[in-house]
């Protein structure tokens, strides 16, 4: 079975990422810094177990 590939990026399109394999964990942070950075009530973060490429 092939590993899952997840792709995404920032809202402006300036940064893209591709992650090979599922994240080790996913975390929702509700601190004030993450709220300011995302402009939302929380930020979602994932830690990749395998390679993660940025462009």
PDB file with one MODEL, atoms N, CA, C and O in Angstrom:
MODEL        1
ATOM      1  N   UNK A   1       0.837  -1.174   0.000  1.00  0.00           N
ATOM      2  CA  UNK A   1       0.000   0.000   0.000  1.00  0.00           C
ATOM      3  C   UNK A   1       0.888   1.246   0.000  1.00  0.00           C
ATOM      4  O   UNK A   1       1.888   1.305   0.716  1.00  0.00           O
ATOM      5  N   UNK A   2       0.515   2.233  -0.805  1.00  0.00           N
ATOM      6  CA  UNK A   2       1.279   3.473  -0.864  1.00  0.00           C
ATOM      7  C   UNK A   2       0.981   4.351   0.344  1.00  0.00           C
ATOM      8  O   UNK A   2      -0.116   4.325   0.900  1.00  0.00           O
ATOM      9  N   UNK A   3       1.986   5.126   0.733  1.00  0.00           N
ATOM     10  CA  UNK A   3       1.812   6.073   1.838  1.00  0.00           C
ATOM     11  C   UNK A   3       0.916   7.220   1.375  1.00  0.00           C
ATOM     12  O   UNK A   3       0.944   7.614   0.209  1.00  0.00           O
ATOM     13  N   UNK A   4       0.134   7.740   2.292  1.00  0.00           N
ATOM     14  CA  UNK A   4      -0.734   8.879   1.991  1.00  0.00           C
ATOM     15  C   UNK A   4       0.119  10.119   1.746  1.00  0.00           C
ATOM     16  O   UNK A   4       1.164  10.300   2.371  1.00  0.00           O
ATOM     17  N   UNK A   5      -0.332  10.961   0.840  1.00  0.00           N
ATOM     18  CA  UNK A   5       0.342  12.231   0.558  1.00  0.00           C
ATOM     19  C   UNK A   5      -0.645  13.350   0.863  1.00  0.00           C
ATOM     20  O   UNK A   5      -1.766  13.355   0.357  1.00  0.00           O
ATOM     21  N   UNK A   6      -0.219  14.299   1.697  1.00  0.00           N
ATOM     22  CA  UNK A   6      -1.039  15.443   2.063  1.00  0.00           C
ATOM     23  C   UNK A   6      -0.374  16.699   1.525  1.00  0.00           C
ATOM     24  O   UNK A   6       0.830  16.894   1.690  1.00  0.00           O
ATOM     25  N   UNK A   7      -1.165  17.552   0.878  1.00  0.00           N
ATOM     26  CA  UNK A   7      -0.648  18.801   0.323  1.00  0.00           C
ATOM     27  C   UNK A   7      -1.458  19.967   0.865  1.00  0.00           C
ATOM     28  O   UNK A   7      -2.639  19.825   1.183  1.00  0.00           O
ATOM     29  N   UNK A   8      -0.818  21.103   0.963  1.00  0.00           N
ATOM     30  CA  UNK A   8      -1.511  22.299   1.425  1.00  0.00           C
ATOM     31  C   UNK A   8      -0.616  23.508   1.298  1.00  0.00           C
ATOM     32  O   UNK A   8       0.447  23.445   0.681  1.00  0.00           O
ATOM     33  N   UNK A   9      -1.048  24.610   1.882  1.00  0.00           N
ATOM     34  CA  UNK A   9      -0.257  25.826   1.820  1.00  0.00           C
ATOM     35  C   UNK A   9      -0.946  26.977   2.519  1.00  0.00           C
ATOM     36  O   UNK A   9      -2.044  26.845   3.061  1.00  0.00           O
ATOM     37  N   UNK A  10      -0.271  28.102   2.488  1.00  0.00           N
ATOM     38  CA  UNK A  10      -0.805  29.312   3.088  1.00  0.00           C
ATOM     39  C   UNK A  10      -1.887  29.930   2.228  1.00  0.00           C
ATOM     40  O   UNK A  10      -1.999  29.622   1.042  1.00  0.00           O
ATOM     41  N   UNK A  11      -2.674  30.794   2.819  1.00  0.00           N
ATOM     42  CA  UNK A  11      -3.783  31.433   2.123  1.00  0.00           C
ATOM     43  C   UNK A  11      -3.322  32.266   0.929  1.00  0.00           C
ATOM     44  O   UNK A  11      -4.003  32.309  -0.096  1.00  0.00           O
ATOM     45  N   UNK A  12      -2.166  32.930   1.054  1.00  0.00           N
ATOM     46  CA  UNK A  12      -1.679  33.797  -0.030  1.00  0.00           C
ATOM     47  C   UNK A  12      -1.102  32.994  -1.194  1.00  0.00           C
ATOM     48  O   UNK A  12      -0.908  33.534  -2.283  1.00  0.00           O
ATOM     49  N   UNK A  13      -0.826  31.699  -0.969  1.00  0.00           N
ATOM     50  CA  UNK A  13      -0.258  30.870  -2.026  1.00  0.00           C
ATOM     51  C   UNK A  13       1.255  30.953  -2.121  1.00  0.00           C
ATOM     52  O   UNK A  13       1.850  30.298  -2.976  1.00  0.00           O
ATOM     53  N   UNK A  14       1.893  31.741  -1.263  1.00  0.00           N
ATOM     54  CA  UNK A  14       3.342  31.916  -1.304  1.00  0.00           C
ATOM     55  C   UNK A  14       4.123  30.713  -0.822  1.00  0.00           C
ATOM     56  O   UNK A  14       5.277  30.530  -1.210  1.00  0.00           O
ATOM     57  N   UNK A  15       3.519  29.889   0.016  1.00  0.00           N
ATOM     58  CA  UNK A  15       4.190  28.703   0.542  1.00  0.00           C
ATOM     59  C   UNK A  15       3.279  27.497   0.347  1.00  0.00           C
ATOM     60  O   UNK A  15       2.088  27.551   0.651  1.00  0.00           O
ATOM     61  N   UNK A  16       3.847  26.421  -0.157  1.00  0.00           N
ATOM     62  CA  UNK A  16       3.140  25.153  -0.337  1.00  0.00           C
ATOM     63  C   UNK A  16       3.920  24.062   0.383  1.00  0.00           C
ATOM     64  O   UNK A  16       5.131  24.187   0.571  1.00  0.00           O
ATOM     65  N   UNK A  17       3.240  22.995   0.788  1.00  0.00           N
ATOM     66  CA  UNK A  17       3.927  21.861   1.398  1.00  0.00           C
ATOM     67  C   UNK A  17       3.351  20.557   0.884  1.00  0.00           C
ATOM     68  O   UNK A  17       2.208  20.502   0.431  1.00  0.00           O
ATOM     69  N   UNK A  18       4.143  19.521   0.959  1.00  0.00           N
ATOM     70  CA  UNK A  18       3.723  18.161   0.635  1.00  0.00           C
ATOM     71  C   UNK A  18       4.301  17.245   1.700  1.00  0.00           C
ATOM     72  O   UNK A  18       5.513  17.232   1.918  1.00  0.00           O
ATOM     73  N   UNK A  19       3.454  16.488   2.358  1.00  0.00           N
ATOM     74  CA  UNK A  19       3.874  15.603   3.437  1.00  0.00           C
ATOM     75  C   UNK A  19       3.590  14.161   3.012  1.00  0.00           C
ATOM     76  O   UNK A  19       2.475  13.835   2.605  1.00  0.00           O
ATOM     77  N   UNK A  20       4.599  13.310   3.108  1.00  0.00           N
ATOM     78  CA  UNK A  20       4.476  11.906   2.735  1.00  0.00           C
ATOM     79  C   UNK A  20       4.219  11.082   3.992  1.00  0.00           C
ATOM     80  O   UNK A  20       5.064  11.035   4.887  1.00  0.00           O
ATOM     81  N   UNK A  21       3.084  10.447   4.064  1.00  0.00           N
ATOM     82  CA  UNK A  21       2.712   9.673   5.245  1.00  0.00           C
ATOM     83  C   UNK A  21       1.854  10.483   6.184  1.00  0.00           C
ATOM     84  O   UNK A  21       1.799  11.710   6.108  1.00  0.00           O
ATOM     85  N   UNK A  22       1.198   9.787   7.055  1.00  0.00           N
ATOM     86  CA  UNK A  22       0.306  10.440   8.012  1.00  0.00           C
ATOM     87  C   UNK A  22       1.107  11.125   9.120  1.00  0.00           C
ATOM     88  O   UNK A  22       2.206  10.684   9.454  1.00  0.00           O
ATOM     89  N   UNK A  23       0.555  12.213   9.694  1.00  0.00           N
ATOM     90  CA  UNK A  23       1.250  12.882  10.802  1.00  0.00           C
ATOM     91  C   UNK A  23       1.284  11.999  12.045  1.00  0.00           C
ATOM     92  O   UNK A  23       0.396  11.174  12.260  1.00  0.00           O
ATOM     93  N   UNK A  24       2.314  12.182  12.854  1.00  0.00           N
ATOM     94  CA  UNK A  24       2.437  11.457  14.116  1.00  0.00           C
ATOM     95  C   UNK A  24       1.310  11.896  15.054  1.00  0.00           C
ATOM     96  O   UNK A  24       0.687  11.065  15.714  1.00  0.00           O
ATOM     97  N   UNK A  25       1.055  13.191  15.106  1.00  0.00           N
ATOM     98  CA  UNK A  25      -0.078  13.698  15.876  1.00  0.00           C
ATOM     99  C   UNK A  25      -0.568  14.999  15.266  1.00  0.00           C
ATOM    100  O   UNK A  25       0.163  15.674  14.540  1.00  0.00           O
ATOM    101  N   UNK A  26      -1.798  15.340  15.564  1.00  0.00           N
ATOM    102  CA  UNK A  26      -2.403  16.603  15.140  1.00  0.00           C
ATOM    103  C   UNK A  26      -2.848  17.323  16.410  1.00  0.00           C
ATOM    104  O   UNK A  26      -3.411  16.720  17.324  1.00  0.00           O
ATOM    105  N   UNK A  27      -2.584  18.612  16.440  1.00  0.00           N
ATOM    106  CA  UNK A  27      -2.807  19.397  17.655  1.00  0.00           C
ATOM    107  C   UNK A  27      -3.567  20.674  17.298  1.00  0.00           C
ATOM    108  O   UNK A  27      -3.232  21.345  16.321  1.00  0.00           O
ATOM    109  N   UNK A  28      -4.569  21.004  18.072  1.00  0.00           N
ATOM    110  CA  UNK A  28      -5.279  22.275  17.934  1.00  0.00           C
ATOM    111  C   UNK A  28      -4.842  23.181  19.078  1.00  0.00           C
ATOM    112  O   UNK A  28      -5.054  22.865  20.249  1.00  0.00           O
ATOM    113  N   UNK A  29      -4.228  24.315  18.727  1.00  0.00           N
ATOM    114  CA  UNK A  29      -3.735  25.247  19.740  1.00  0.00           C
ATOM    115  C   UNK A  29      -4.668  26.455  19.809  1.00  0.00           C
ATOM    116  O   UNK A  29      -5.052  27.012  18.781  1.00  0.00           O
ATOM    117  N   UNK A  30      -5.026  26.852  21.027  1.00  0.00           N
ATOM    118  CA  UNK A  30      -5.927  27.976  21.240  1.00  0.00           C
ATOM    119  C   UNK A  30      -5.240  29.164  21.919  1.00  0.00           C
ATOM    120  O   UNK A  30      -5.919  30.052  22.433  1.00  0.00           O
ATOM    121  N   UNK A  31      -3.903  29.192  21.928  1.00  0.00           N
ATOM    122  CA  UNK A  31      -3.203  30.292  22.591  1.00  0.00           C
ATOM    123  C   UNK A  31      -3.384  31.600  21.796  1.00  0.00           C
ATOM    124  O   UNK A  31      -3.734  31.579  20.616  1.00  0.00           O
ATOM    125  N   UNK A  32      -3.140  32.721  22.462  1.00  0.00           N
ATOM    126  CA  UNK A  32      -3.329  34.037  21.827  1.00  0.00           C
ATOM    127  C   UNK A  32      -2.409  34.226  20.618  1.00  0.00           C
ATOM    128  O   UNK A  32      -2.821  34.845  19.638  1.00  0.00           O
ATOM    129  N   UNK A  33      -1.168  33.707  20.660  1.00  0.00           N
ATOM    130  CA  UNK A  33      -0.254  33.842  19.525  1.00  0.00           C
ATOM    131  C   UNK A  33      -0.812  33.142  18.295  1.00  0.00           C
ATOM    132  O   UNK A  33      -0.804  33.711  17.203  1.00  0.00           O
ATOM    133  N   UNK A  34      -1.295  31.919  18.456  1.00  0.00           N
ATOM    134  CA  UNK A  34      -1.860  31.179  17.315  1.00  0.00           C
ATOM    135  C   UNK A  34      -3.139  31.840  16.814  1.00  0.00           C
ATOM    136  O   UNK A  34      -3.408  31.837  15.613  1.00  0.00           O
ATOM    137  N   UNK A  35      -3.925  32.402  17.718  1.00  0.00           N
ATOM    138  CA  UNK A  35      -5.129  33.117  17.300  1.00  0.00           C
ATOM    139  C   UNK A  35      -4.769  34.332  16.460  1.00  0.00           C
ATOM    140  O   UNK A  35      -5.431  34.603  15.457  1.00  0.00           O
ATOM    141  N   UNK A  36      -3.732  35.069  16.849  1.00  0.00           N
ATOM    142  CA  UNK A  36      -3.294  36.243  16.077  1.00  0.00           C
ATOM    143  C   UNK A  36      -2.744  35.842  14.711  1.00  0.00           C
ATOM    144  O   UNK A  36      -3.037  36.487  13.705  1.00  0.00           O
ATOM    145  N   UNK A  37      -1.953  34.785  14.680  1.00  0.00           N
ATOM    146  CA  UNK A  37      -1.329  34.352  13.420  1.00  0.00           C
ATOM    147  C   UNK A  37      -2.342  33.841  12.409  1.00  0.00           C
ATOM    148  O   UNK A  37      -2.178  34.055  11.208  1.00  0.00           O
ATOM    149  N   UNK A  38      -3.392  33.166  12.882  1.00  0.00           N
ATOM    150  CA  UNK A  38      -4.368  32.586  11.955  1.00  0.00           C
ATOM    151  C   UNK A  38      -5.591  33.461  11.762  1.00  0.00           C
ATOM    152  O   UNK A  38      -6.321  33.302  10.783  1.00  0.00           O
ATOM    153  N   UNK A  39      -5.824  34.393  12.694  1.00  0.00           N
ATOM    154  CA  UNK A  39      -7.036  35.201  12.627  1.00  0.00           C
ATOM    155  C   UNK A  39      -8.273  34.381  12.957  1.00  0.00           C
ATOM    156  O   UNK A  39      -9.382  34.742  12.561  1.00  0.00           O
ATOM    157  N   UNK A  40      -8.093  33.289  13.674  1.00  0.00           N
ATOM    158  CA  UNK A  40      -9.186  32.383  14.016  1.00  0.00           C
ATOM    159  C   UNK A  40      -9.108  32.042  15.505  1.00  0.00           C
ATOM    160  O   UNK A  40      -8.230  32.535  16.213  1.00  0.00           O
ATOM    161  N   UNK A  41     -10.011  31.215  15.967  1.00  0.00           N
ATOM    162  CA  UNK A  41     -10.041  30.830  17.381  1.00  0.00           C
ATOM    163  C   UNK A  41      -8.953  29.820  17.733  1.00  0.00           C
ATOM    164  O   UNK A  41      -8.633  29.645  18.909  1.00  0.00           O
ATOM    165  N   UNK A  42      -8.379  29.149  16.726  1.00  0.00           N
ATOM    166  CA  UNK A  42      -7.342  28.149  16.982  1.00  0.00           C
ATOM    167  C   UNK A  42      -6.520  27.909  15.720  1.00  0.00           C
ATOM    168  O   UNK A  42      -6.896  28.355  14.635  1.00  0.00           O
ATOM    169  N   UNK A  43      -5.403  27.208  15.862  1.00  0.00           N
ATOM    170  CA  UNK A  43      -4.555  26.814  14.739  1.00  0.00           C
ATOM    171  C   UNK A  43      -4.367  25.305  14.796  1.00  0.00           C
ATOM    172  O   UNK A  43      -4.200  24.743  15.878  1.00  0.00           O
ATOM    173  N   UNK A  44      -4.392  24.647  13.647  1.00  0.00           N
ATOM    174  CA  UNK A  44      -4.154  23.204  13.566  1.00  0.00           C
ATOM    175  C   UNK A  44      -2.695  22.977  13.189  1.00  0.00           C
ATOM    176  O   UNK A  44      -2.192  23.572  12.237  1.00  0.00           O
ATOM    177  N   UNK A  45      -2.032  22.125  13.931  1.00  0.00           N
ATOM    178  CA  UNK A  45      -0.627  21.798  13.686  1.00  0.00           C
ATOM    179  C   UNK A  45      -0.489  20.287  13.584  1.00  0.00           C
ATOM    180  O   UNK A  45      -1.157  19.544  14.304  1.00  0.00           O
ATOM    181  N   UNK A  46       0.385  19.835  12.681  1.00  0.00           N
ATOM    182  CA  UNK A  46       0.658  18.412  12.540  1.00  0.00           C
ATOM    183  C   UNK A  46       2.154  18.168  12.486  1.00  0.00           C
ATOM    184  O   UNK A  46       2.892  18.947  11.884  1.00  0.00           O
ATOM    185  N   UNK A  47       2.599  17.105  13.106  1.00  0.00           N
ATOM    186  CA  UNK A  47       4.013  16.742  13.104  1.00  0.00           C
ATOM    187  C   UNK A  47       4.205  15.557  12.169  1.00  0.00           C
ATOM    188  O   UNK A  47       3.677  14.478  12.438  1.00  0.00           O
ATOM    189  N   UNK A  48       4.951  15.729  11.070  1.00  0.00           N
ATOM    190  CA  UNK A  48       5.134  14.610  10.133  1.00  0.00           C
ATOM    191  C   UNK A  48       6.154  13.615  10.652  1.00  0.00           C
ATOM    192  O   UNK A  48       7.157  13.985  11.262  1.00  0.00           O
ATOM    193  N   UNK A  49       5.877  12.339  10.395  1.00  0.00           N
ATOM    194  CA  UNK A  49       6.823  11.277  10.763  1.00  0.00           C
ATOM    195  C   UNK A  49       7.868  11.122   9.671  1.00  0.00           C
ATOM    196  O   UNK A  49       9.027  10.824   9.961  1.00  0.00           O
ATOM    197  N   UNK A  50       7.474  11.320   8.423  1.00  0.00           N
ATOM    198  CA  UNK A  50       8.383  11.167   7.278  1.00  0.00           C
ATOM    199  C   UNK A  50       8.705  12.527   6.671  1.00  0.00           C
ATOM    200  O   UNK A  50       8.518  13.565   7.306  1.00  0.00           O
ATOM    201  N   UNK A  51       9.181  12.506   5.459  1.00  0.00           N
ATOM    202  CA  UNK A  51       9.616  13.721   4.775  1.00  0.00           C
ATOM    203  C   UNK A  51       8.468  14.706   4.574  1.00  0.00           C
ATOM    204  O   UNK A  51       7.329  14.318   4.315  1.00  0.00           O
ATOM    205  N   UNK A  52       8.794  15.972   4.698  1.00  0.00           N
ATOM    206  CA  UNK A  52       7.869  17.069   4.423  1.00  0.00           C
ATOM    207  C   UNK A  52       8.625  18.078   3.591  1.00  0.00           C
ATOM    208  O   UNK A  52       9.656  18.588   4.029  1.00  0.00           O
ATOM    209  N   UNK A  53       8.136  18.379   2.397  1.00  0.00           N
ATOM    210  CA  UNK A  53       8.800  19.306   1.476  1.00  0.00           C
ATOM    211  C   UNK A  53       8.051  20.619   1.438  1.00  0.00           C
ATOM    212  O   UNK A  53       6.820  20.641   1.428  1.00  0.00           O
ATOM    213  N   UNK A  54       8.796  21.720   1.416  1.00  0.00           N
ATOM    214  CA  UNK A  54       8.224  23.055   1.307  1.00  0.00           C
ATOM    215  C   UNK A  54       8.680  23.694   0.018  1.00  0.00           C
ATOM    216  O   UNK A  54       9.814  23.496  -0.420  1.00  0.00           O
ATOM    217  N   UNK A  55       7.788  24.469  -0.595  1.00  0.00           N
ATOM    218  CA  UNK A  55       8.144  25.187  -1.831  1.00  0.00           C
ATOM    219  C   UNK A  55       7.592  26.596  -1.757  1.00  0.00           C
ATOM    220  O   UNK A  55       7.771  27.380  -2.689  1.00  0.00           O
TER     221      UNK A  55
ENDMDL
END
